[in-house]
Structures are given as structure tokens and as C-alpha cells.
Amino acid sequence: MKEIPEQSDADLVVRCRDGDRTAFDEIVRRYGDRIVNTLLRLLGNREDAYDAAQETFVRAYRGIEQFRGEAQLSTWLYRIATNVARNRFRDGSRKGRDRVSSIETLSENAPQLADAAAQTDRPDAVAIGRELEDALQKCLDELPETLRAAFVFRVIDGMTYEEIARVLDCPQGTVKSRLNQARRTLRKRLAEQSLI
């Protein structure tokens, strides 16, 4: 049986514009989990992240005709997701439940704590890990949205400075400055809580 090669994002966009809904389903399949995970870090809870992801893809579907292809499709989707998250911050619609974070995020800012929390073979380590995750998410939630977005995109999503600059529509120097400020603020807040 002959294997069908995976279509490029550009091909999927063309198919979407031609009215092929299965092409958009493929776009959601490719990028859905990443968008949800990013929104989860930006918004702080699962329900808001799923709602915002749905809104992101609805906006993308409605706006696919306006996608010029000057940036990668993923960059365009992240920009939409960032705008959706920003709107939710402004209108106060974040519910604040089911906060999540990641020990991996902690690694860069408090490596000794991340190592301790990662040792989940002991019950006390599991409890410490949960406490650290809650504390980190709280600290992330307290960051201004511009700093949080830069931090999430770089540290959690692993984007390059150039990609982040495109998503946030700002110069790379601004991205670096925001990222440094976010790291300093996170370290300070974690230290205030005697976590580092």
C-alpha cells in the first residue's frame, strides 16, 4: 500500500480556502495540543484554556482567507491565541480554578527545587512537587501578561526569539528584555516564598 505524504501547512491552507473542512481538521490536529498547552500556561486553568483554544480555532477558521502566509501557520495561530488570552485578561473572564504549572518551568529558575520535586518515588516528594507547581503557577499568574507570554513561549514552548517577536508583534530586543524581566521577577517571588 502506497503511503500518502503529509501535506504542508501551506497546502492545508489552500484546501481550507477551497472549502475543504477536513483540511482545517488536520490543522487543529497538528496544532491543537500545543495551543491548549500554551493557553493553559497563559490563563492558568484548563477550562479557560480549552475555551480559549476553541475560540482561537474558530477565529482562525473564519480568518483563513486573510492569512497571507508571510509567517508560519503556527506563528499565526499563536498570535490569535495570545490575543484571545489577552482579551480574557481584559474582560476578567478567567475563572481561576484548576491551576496548573510545570516542574520543567521551575528547572530554569530554581533547579535545586525542580530536582527535589522530580523525585516522585517518595510520598513527600509528590507533595512537594504539587506545592511547587502551585507556587510557580501563582507566580506566573502574577506576572503582567506581556512578561508571562514571553516566558511561556520561550521556556515552555521553546520558541526562538524571532518566533516570539512575530507572535507578540514586537522587536526581538523587546522579547529578550521581557524574558529577562520575567525571570528576575519569578526568581524574586519564589525567593520571597522561600522556595529558592
Wavefront OBJ file of the C-alpha trace (Angstrom):
o trace
v 0.000 0.000 0.000
v 1.389 3.381 -1.007
v 1.947 5.833 1.843
v 0.391 9.271 1.385
v 2.874 12.040 2.215
v 1.842 14.531 4.878
v 0.690 17.812 3.400
v 2.418 21.056 4.215
v 0.691 23.778 6.180
v 0.530 25.877 3.016
v -1.286 23.058 1.191
v -3.755 22.748 4.049
v -4.437 26.490 3.966
v -5.153 26.316 0.227
v -7.505 23.390 0.781
v -9.268 25.299 3.568
v -9.750 28.282 1.301
v -11.240 25.933 -1.280
v -13.826 24.854 1.301
v -12.292 21.529 2.390
v -13.228 21.243 6.088
v -11.087 18.137 6.548
v -8.030 20.312 5.865
v -8.907 22.531 8.814
v -9.468 19.437 10.942
v -5.881 18.481 10.129
v -4.657 21.934 11.183
v -6.453 21.508 14.526
v -4.977 18.026 14.901
v -1.451 19.361 14.270
v -1.593 22.418 16.482
v -4.459 21.874 18.934
v -2.457 20.360 21.783
v 0.286 22.979 21.531
v -2.217 25.835 21.522
v -4.091 24.371 24.508
v -0.850 23.891 26.462
v 0.269 27.444 25.753
v -3.113 28.839 26.755
v -3.024 26.691 29.867
v 0.181 28.431 30.960
v -1.086 31.875 29.972
v -4.512 31.577 31.591
v -3.765 29.248 34.478
v -6.632 26.761 34.287
v -7.848 24.027 31.994
v -11.393 25.176 31.389
v -10.284 28.635 30.292
v -7.527 27.114 28.141
v -9.943 24.818 26.310
v -12.461 27.626 25.825
v -9.748 29.956 24.539
v -8.353 27.256 22.224
v -11.791 26.717 20.755
v -12.157 30.458 20.226
v -8.674 30.550 18.669
v -9.551 27.912 16.097
v -12.948 29.456 15.349
v -11.213 32.773 14.660
v -8.582 31.020 12.554
v -11.239 29.210 10.521
v -13.149 32.431 9.921
v -9.955 34.327 9.104
v -8.130 31.760 6.979
v -8.792 33.886 3.882
v -6.810 36.735 5.463
v -3.799 34.544 6.313
v -1.131 35.936 3.985
v 1.472 33.254 4.565
v 4.146 35.808 5.483
v 4.673 33.947 8.751
v 4.362 30.269 9.533
v 0.853 28.975 10.174
v 1.857 28.067 13.736
v 3.018 31.644 14.381
v -0.307 32.985 13.105
v -2.222 30.565 15.354
v -0.109 31.513 18.393
v -0.775 35.183 17.690
v -4.521 34.538 17.597
v -4.273 32.509 20.821
v -2.272 35.278 22.501
v -4.888 37.845 21.505
v -7.685 35.619 22.813
v -5.831 35.243 26.127
v -5.202 38.984 26.274
v -8.912 39.660 25.734
v -9.787 37.281 28.549
v -7.420 39.128 30.889
v -9.001 42.442 29.978
v -12.585 41.330 30.410
v -11.842 39.444 33.626
v -13.348 36.180 32.395
v -10.618 33.966 33.877
v -12.158 31.581 36.328
v -9.001 30.888 38.361
v -9.721 27.199 39.049
v -7.669 24.115 38.389
v -4.352 25.936 38.250
v -1.523 24.040 36.596
v 2.159 24.547 36.101
v 5.223 22.547 35.311
v 8.277 21.372 37.156
v 10.165 21.779 33.875
v 9.485 25.520 34.048
v 10.904 25.581 37.539
v 14.128 23.946 36.353
v 15.460 27.116 34.812
v 14.623 29.356 37.758
v 15.102 27.010 40.707
v 16.929 23.877 39.552
v 17.510 22.501 43.045
v 13.776 22.552 43.760
v 12.908 21.014 40.421
v 15.320 18.147 41.109
v 13.761 17.521 44.508
v 10.238 17.689 43.126
v 11.068 15.366 40.250
v 11.934 12.551 42.670
v 8.407 11.212 42.826
v 9.232 7.825 44.320
v 8.645 9.214 47.808
v 5.225 10.451 49.011
v 6.750 13.606 50.479
v 8.360 14.398 47.112
v 4.959 14.167 45.406
v 3.516 16.630 47.922
v 6.493 18.969 47.487
v 6.098 18.768 43.713
v 2.450 19.790 43.921
v 3.273 22.665 46.249
v 5.998 23.879 43.916
v 3.744 23.643 40.884
v 1.038 25.627 42.670
v 3.558 28.241 43.807
v 5.055 28.562 40.341
v 1.665 28.919 38.674
v 0.709 31.570 41.220
v 3.924 33.451 40.441
v 3.261 33.135 36.708
v -0.289 34.408 37.213
v 1.073 37.487 38.974
v 3.311 38.441 36.054
v 1.992 41.067 33.653
v 0.623 39.369 30.552
v 3.439 40.617 28.290
v 6.103 39.119 30.566
v 4.153 35.899 31.079
v 3.691 35.422 27.339
v 7.409 35.900 26.613
v 8.324 33.465 29.395
v 5.780 30.819 28.363
v 6.678 30.975 24.684
v 10.439 30.735 25.341
v 10.763 28.467 28.373
v 7.750 26.207 27.992
v 7.104 26.220 24.236
v 10.770 26.521 23.247
v 10.165 29.187 20.614
v 13.046 31.209 19.219
v 13.273 34.936 19.928
v 12.358 35.580 16.301
v 9.216 33.439 16.526
v 8.159 35.114 19.772
v 8.710 38.543 18.233
v 6.399 37.612 15.362
v 3.716 36.239 17.669
v 3.845 39.219 20.030
v 4.409 41.726 17.204
v 7.400 43.392 18.838
v 11.173 43.591 18.228
v 13.410 40.719 19.337
v 15.162 43.038 21.770
v 11.835 43.649 23.485
v 11.272 39.904 23.717
v 14.679 39.427 25.356
v 14.035 42.278 27.759
v 10.611 40.911 28.718
v 12.029 37.435 29.187
v 14.831 38.708 31.439
v 12.385 40.765 33.456
v 10.034 37.771 33.797
v 12.889 35.567 35.022
v 14.054 38.170 37.541
v 10.509 38.674 38.809
v 9.868 34.932 39.090
v 13.140 34.381 40.969
v 12.312 37.236 43.347
v 8.792 35.967 44.024
v 9.949 32.382 44.504
v 12.671 33.619 46.873
v 10.101 35.658 48.826
v 8.198 32.424 49.353
v 11.440 30.713 50.469
v 11.248 28.356 47.502
v 14.698 29.212 46.160
l 1 2 3 4 5 6 7 8 9 10 11 12 13 14 15 16 17 18 19 20 21 22 23 24 25 26 27 28 29 30 31 32 33 34 35 36 37 38 39 40 41 42 43 44 45 46 47 48 49 50 51 52 53 54 55 56 57 58 59 60 61 62 63 64 65 66 67 68 69 70 71 72 73 74 75 76 77 78 79 80 81 82 83 84 85 86 87 88 89 90 91 92 93 94 95 96 97 98 99 100 101 102 103 104 105 106 107 108 109 110 111 112 113 114 115 116 117 118 119 120 121 122 123 124 125 126 127 128 129 130 131 132 133 134 135 136 137 138 139 140 141 142 143 144 145 146 147 148 149 150 151 152 153 154 155 156 157 158 159 160 161 162 163 164 165 166 167 168 169 170 171 172 173 174 175 176 177 178 179 180 181 182 183 184 185 186 187 188 189 190 191 192 193 194 195 196
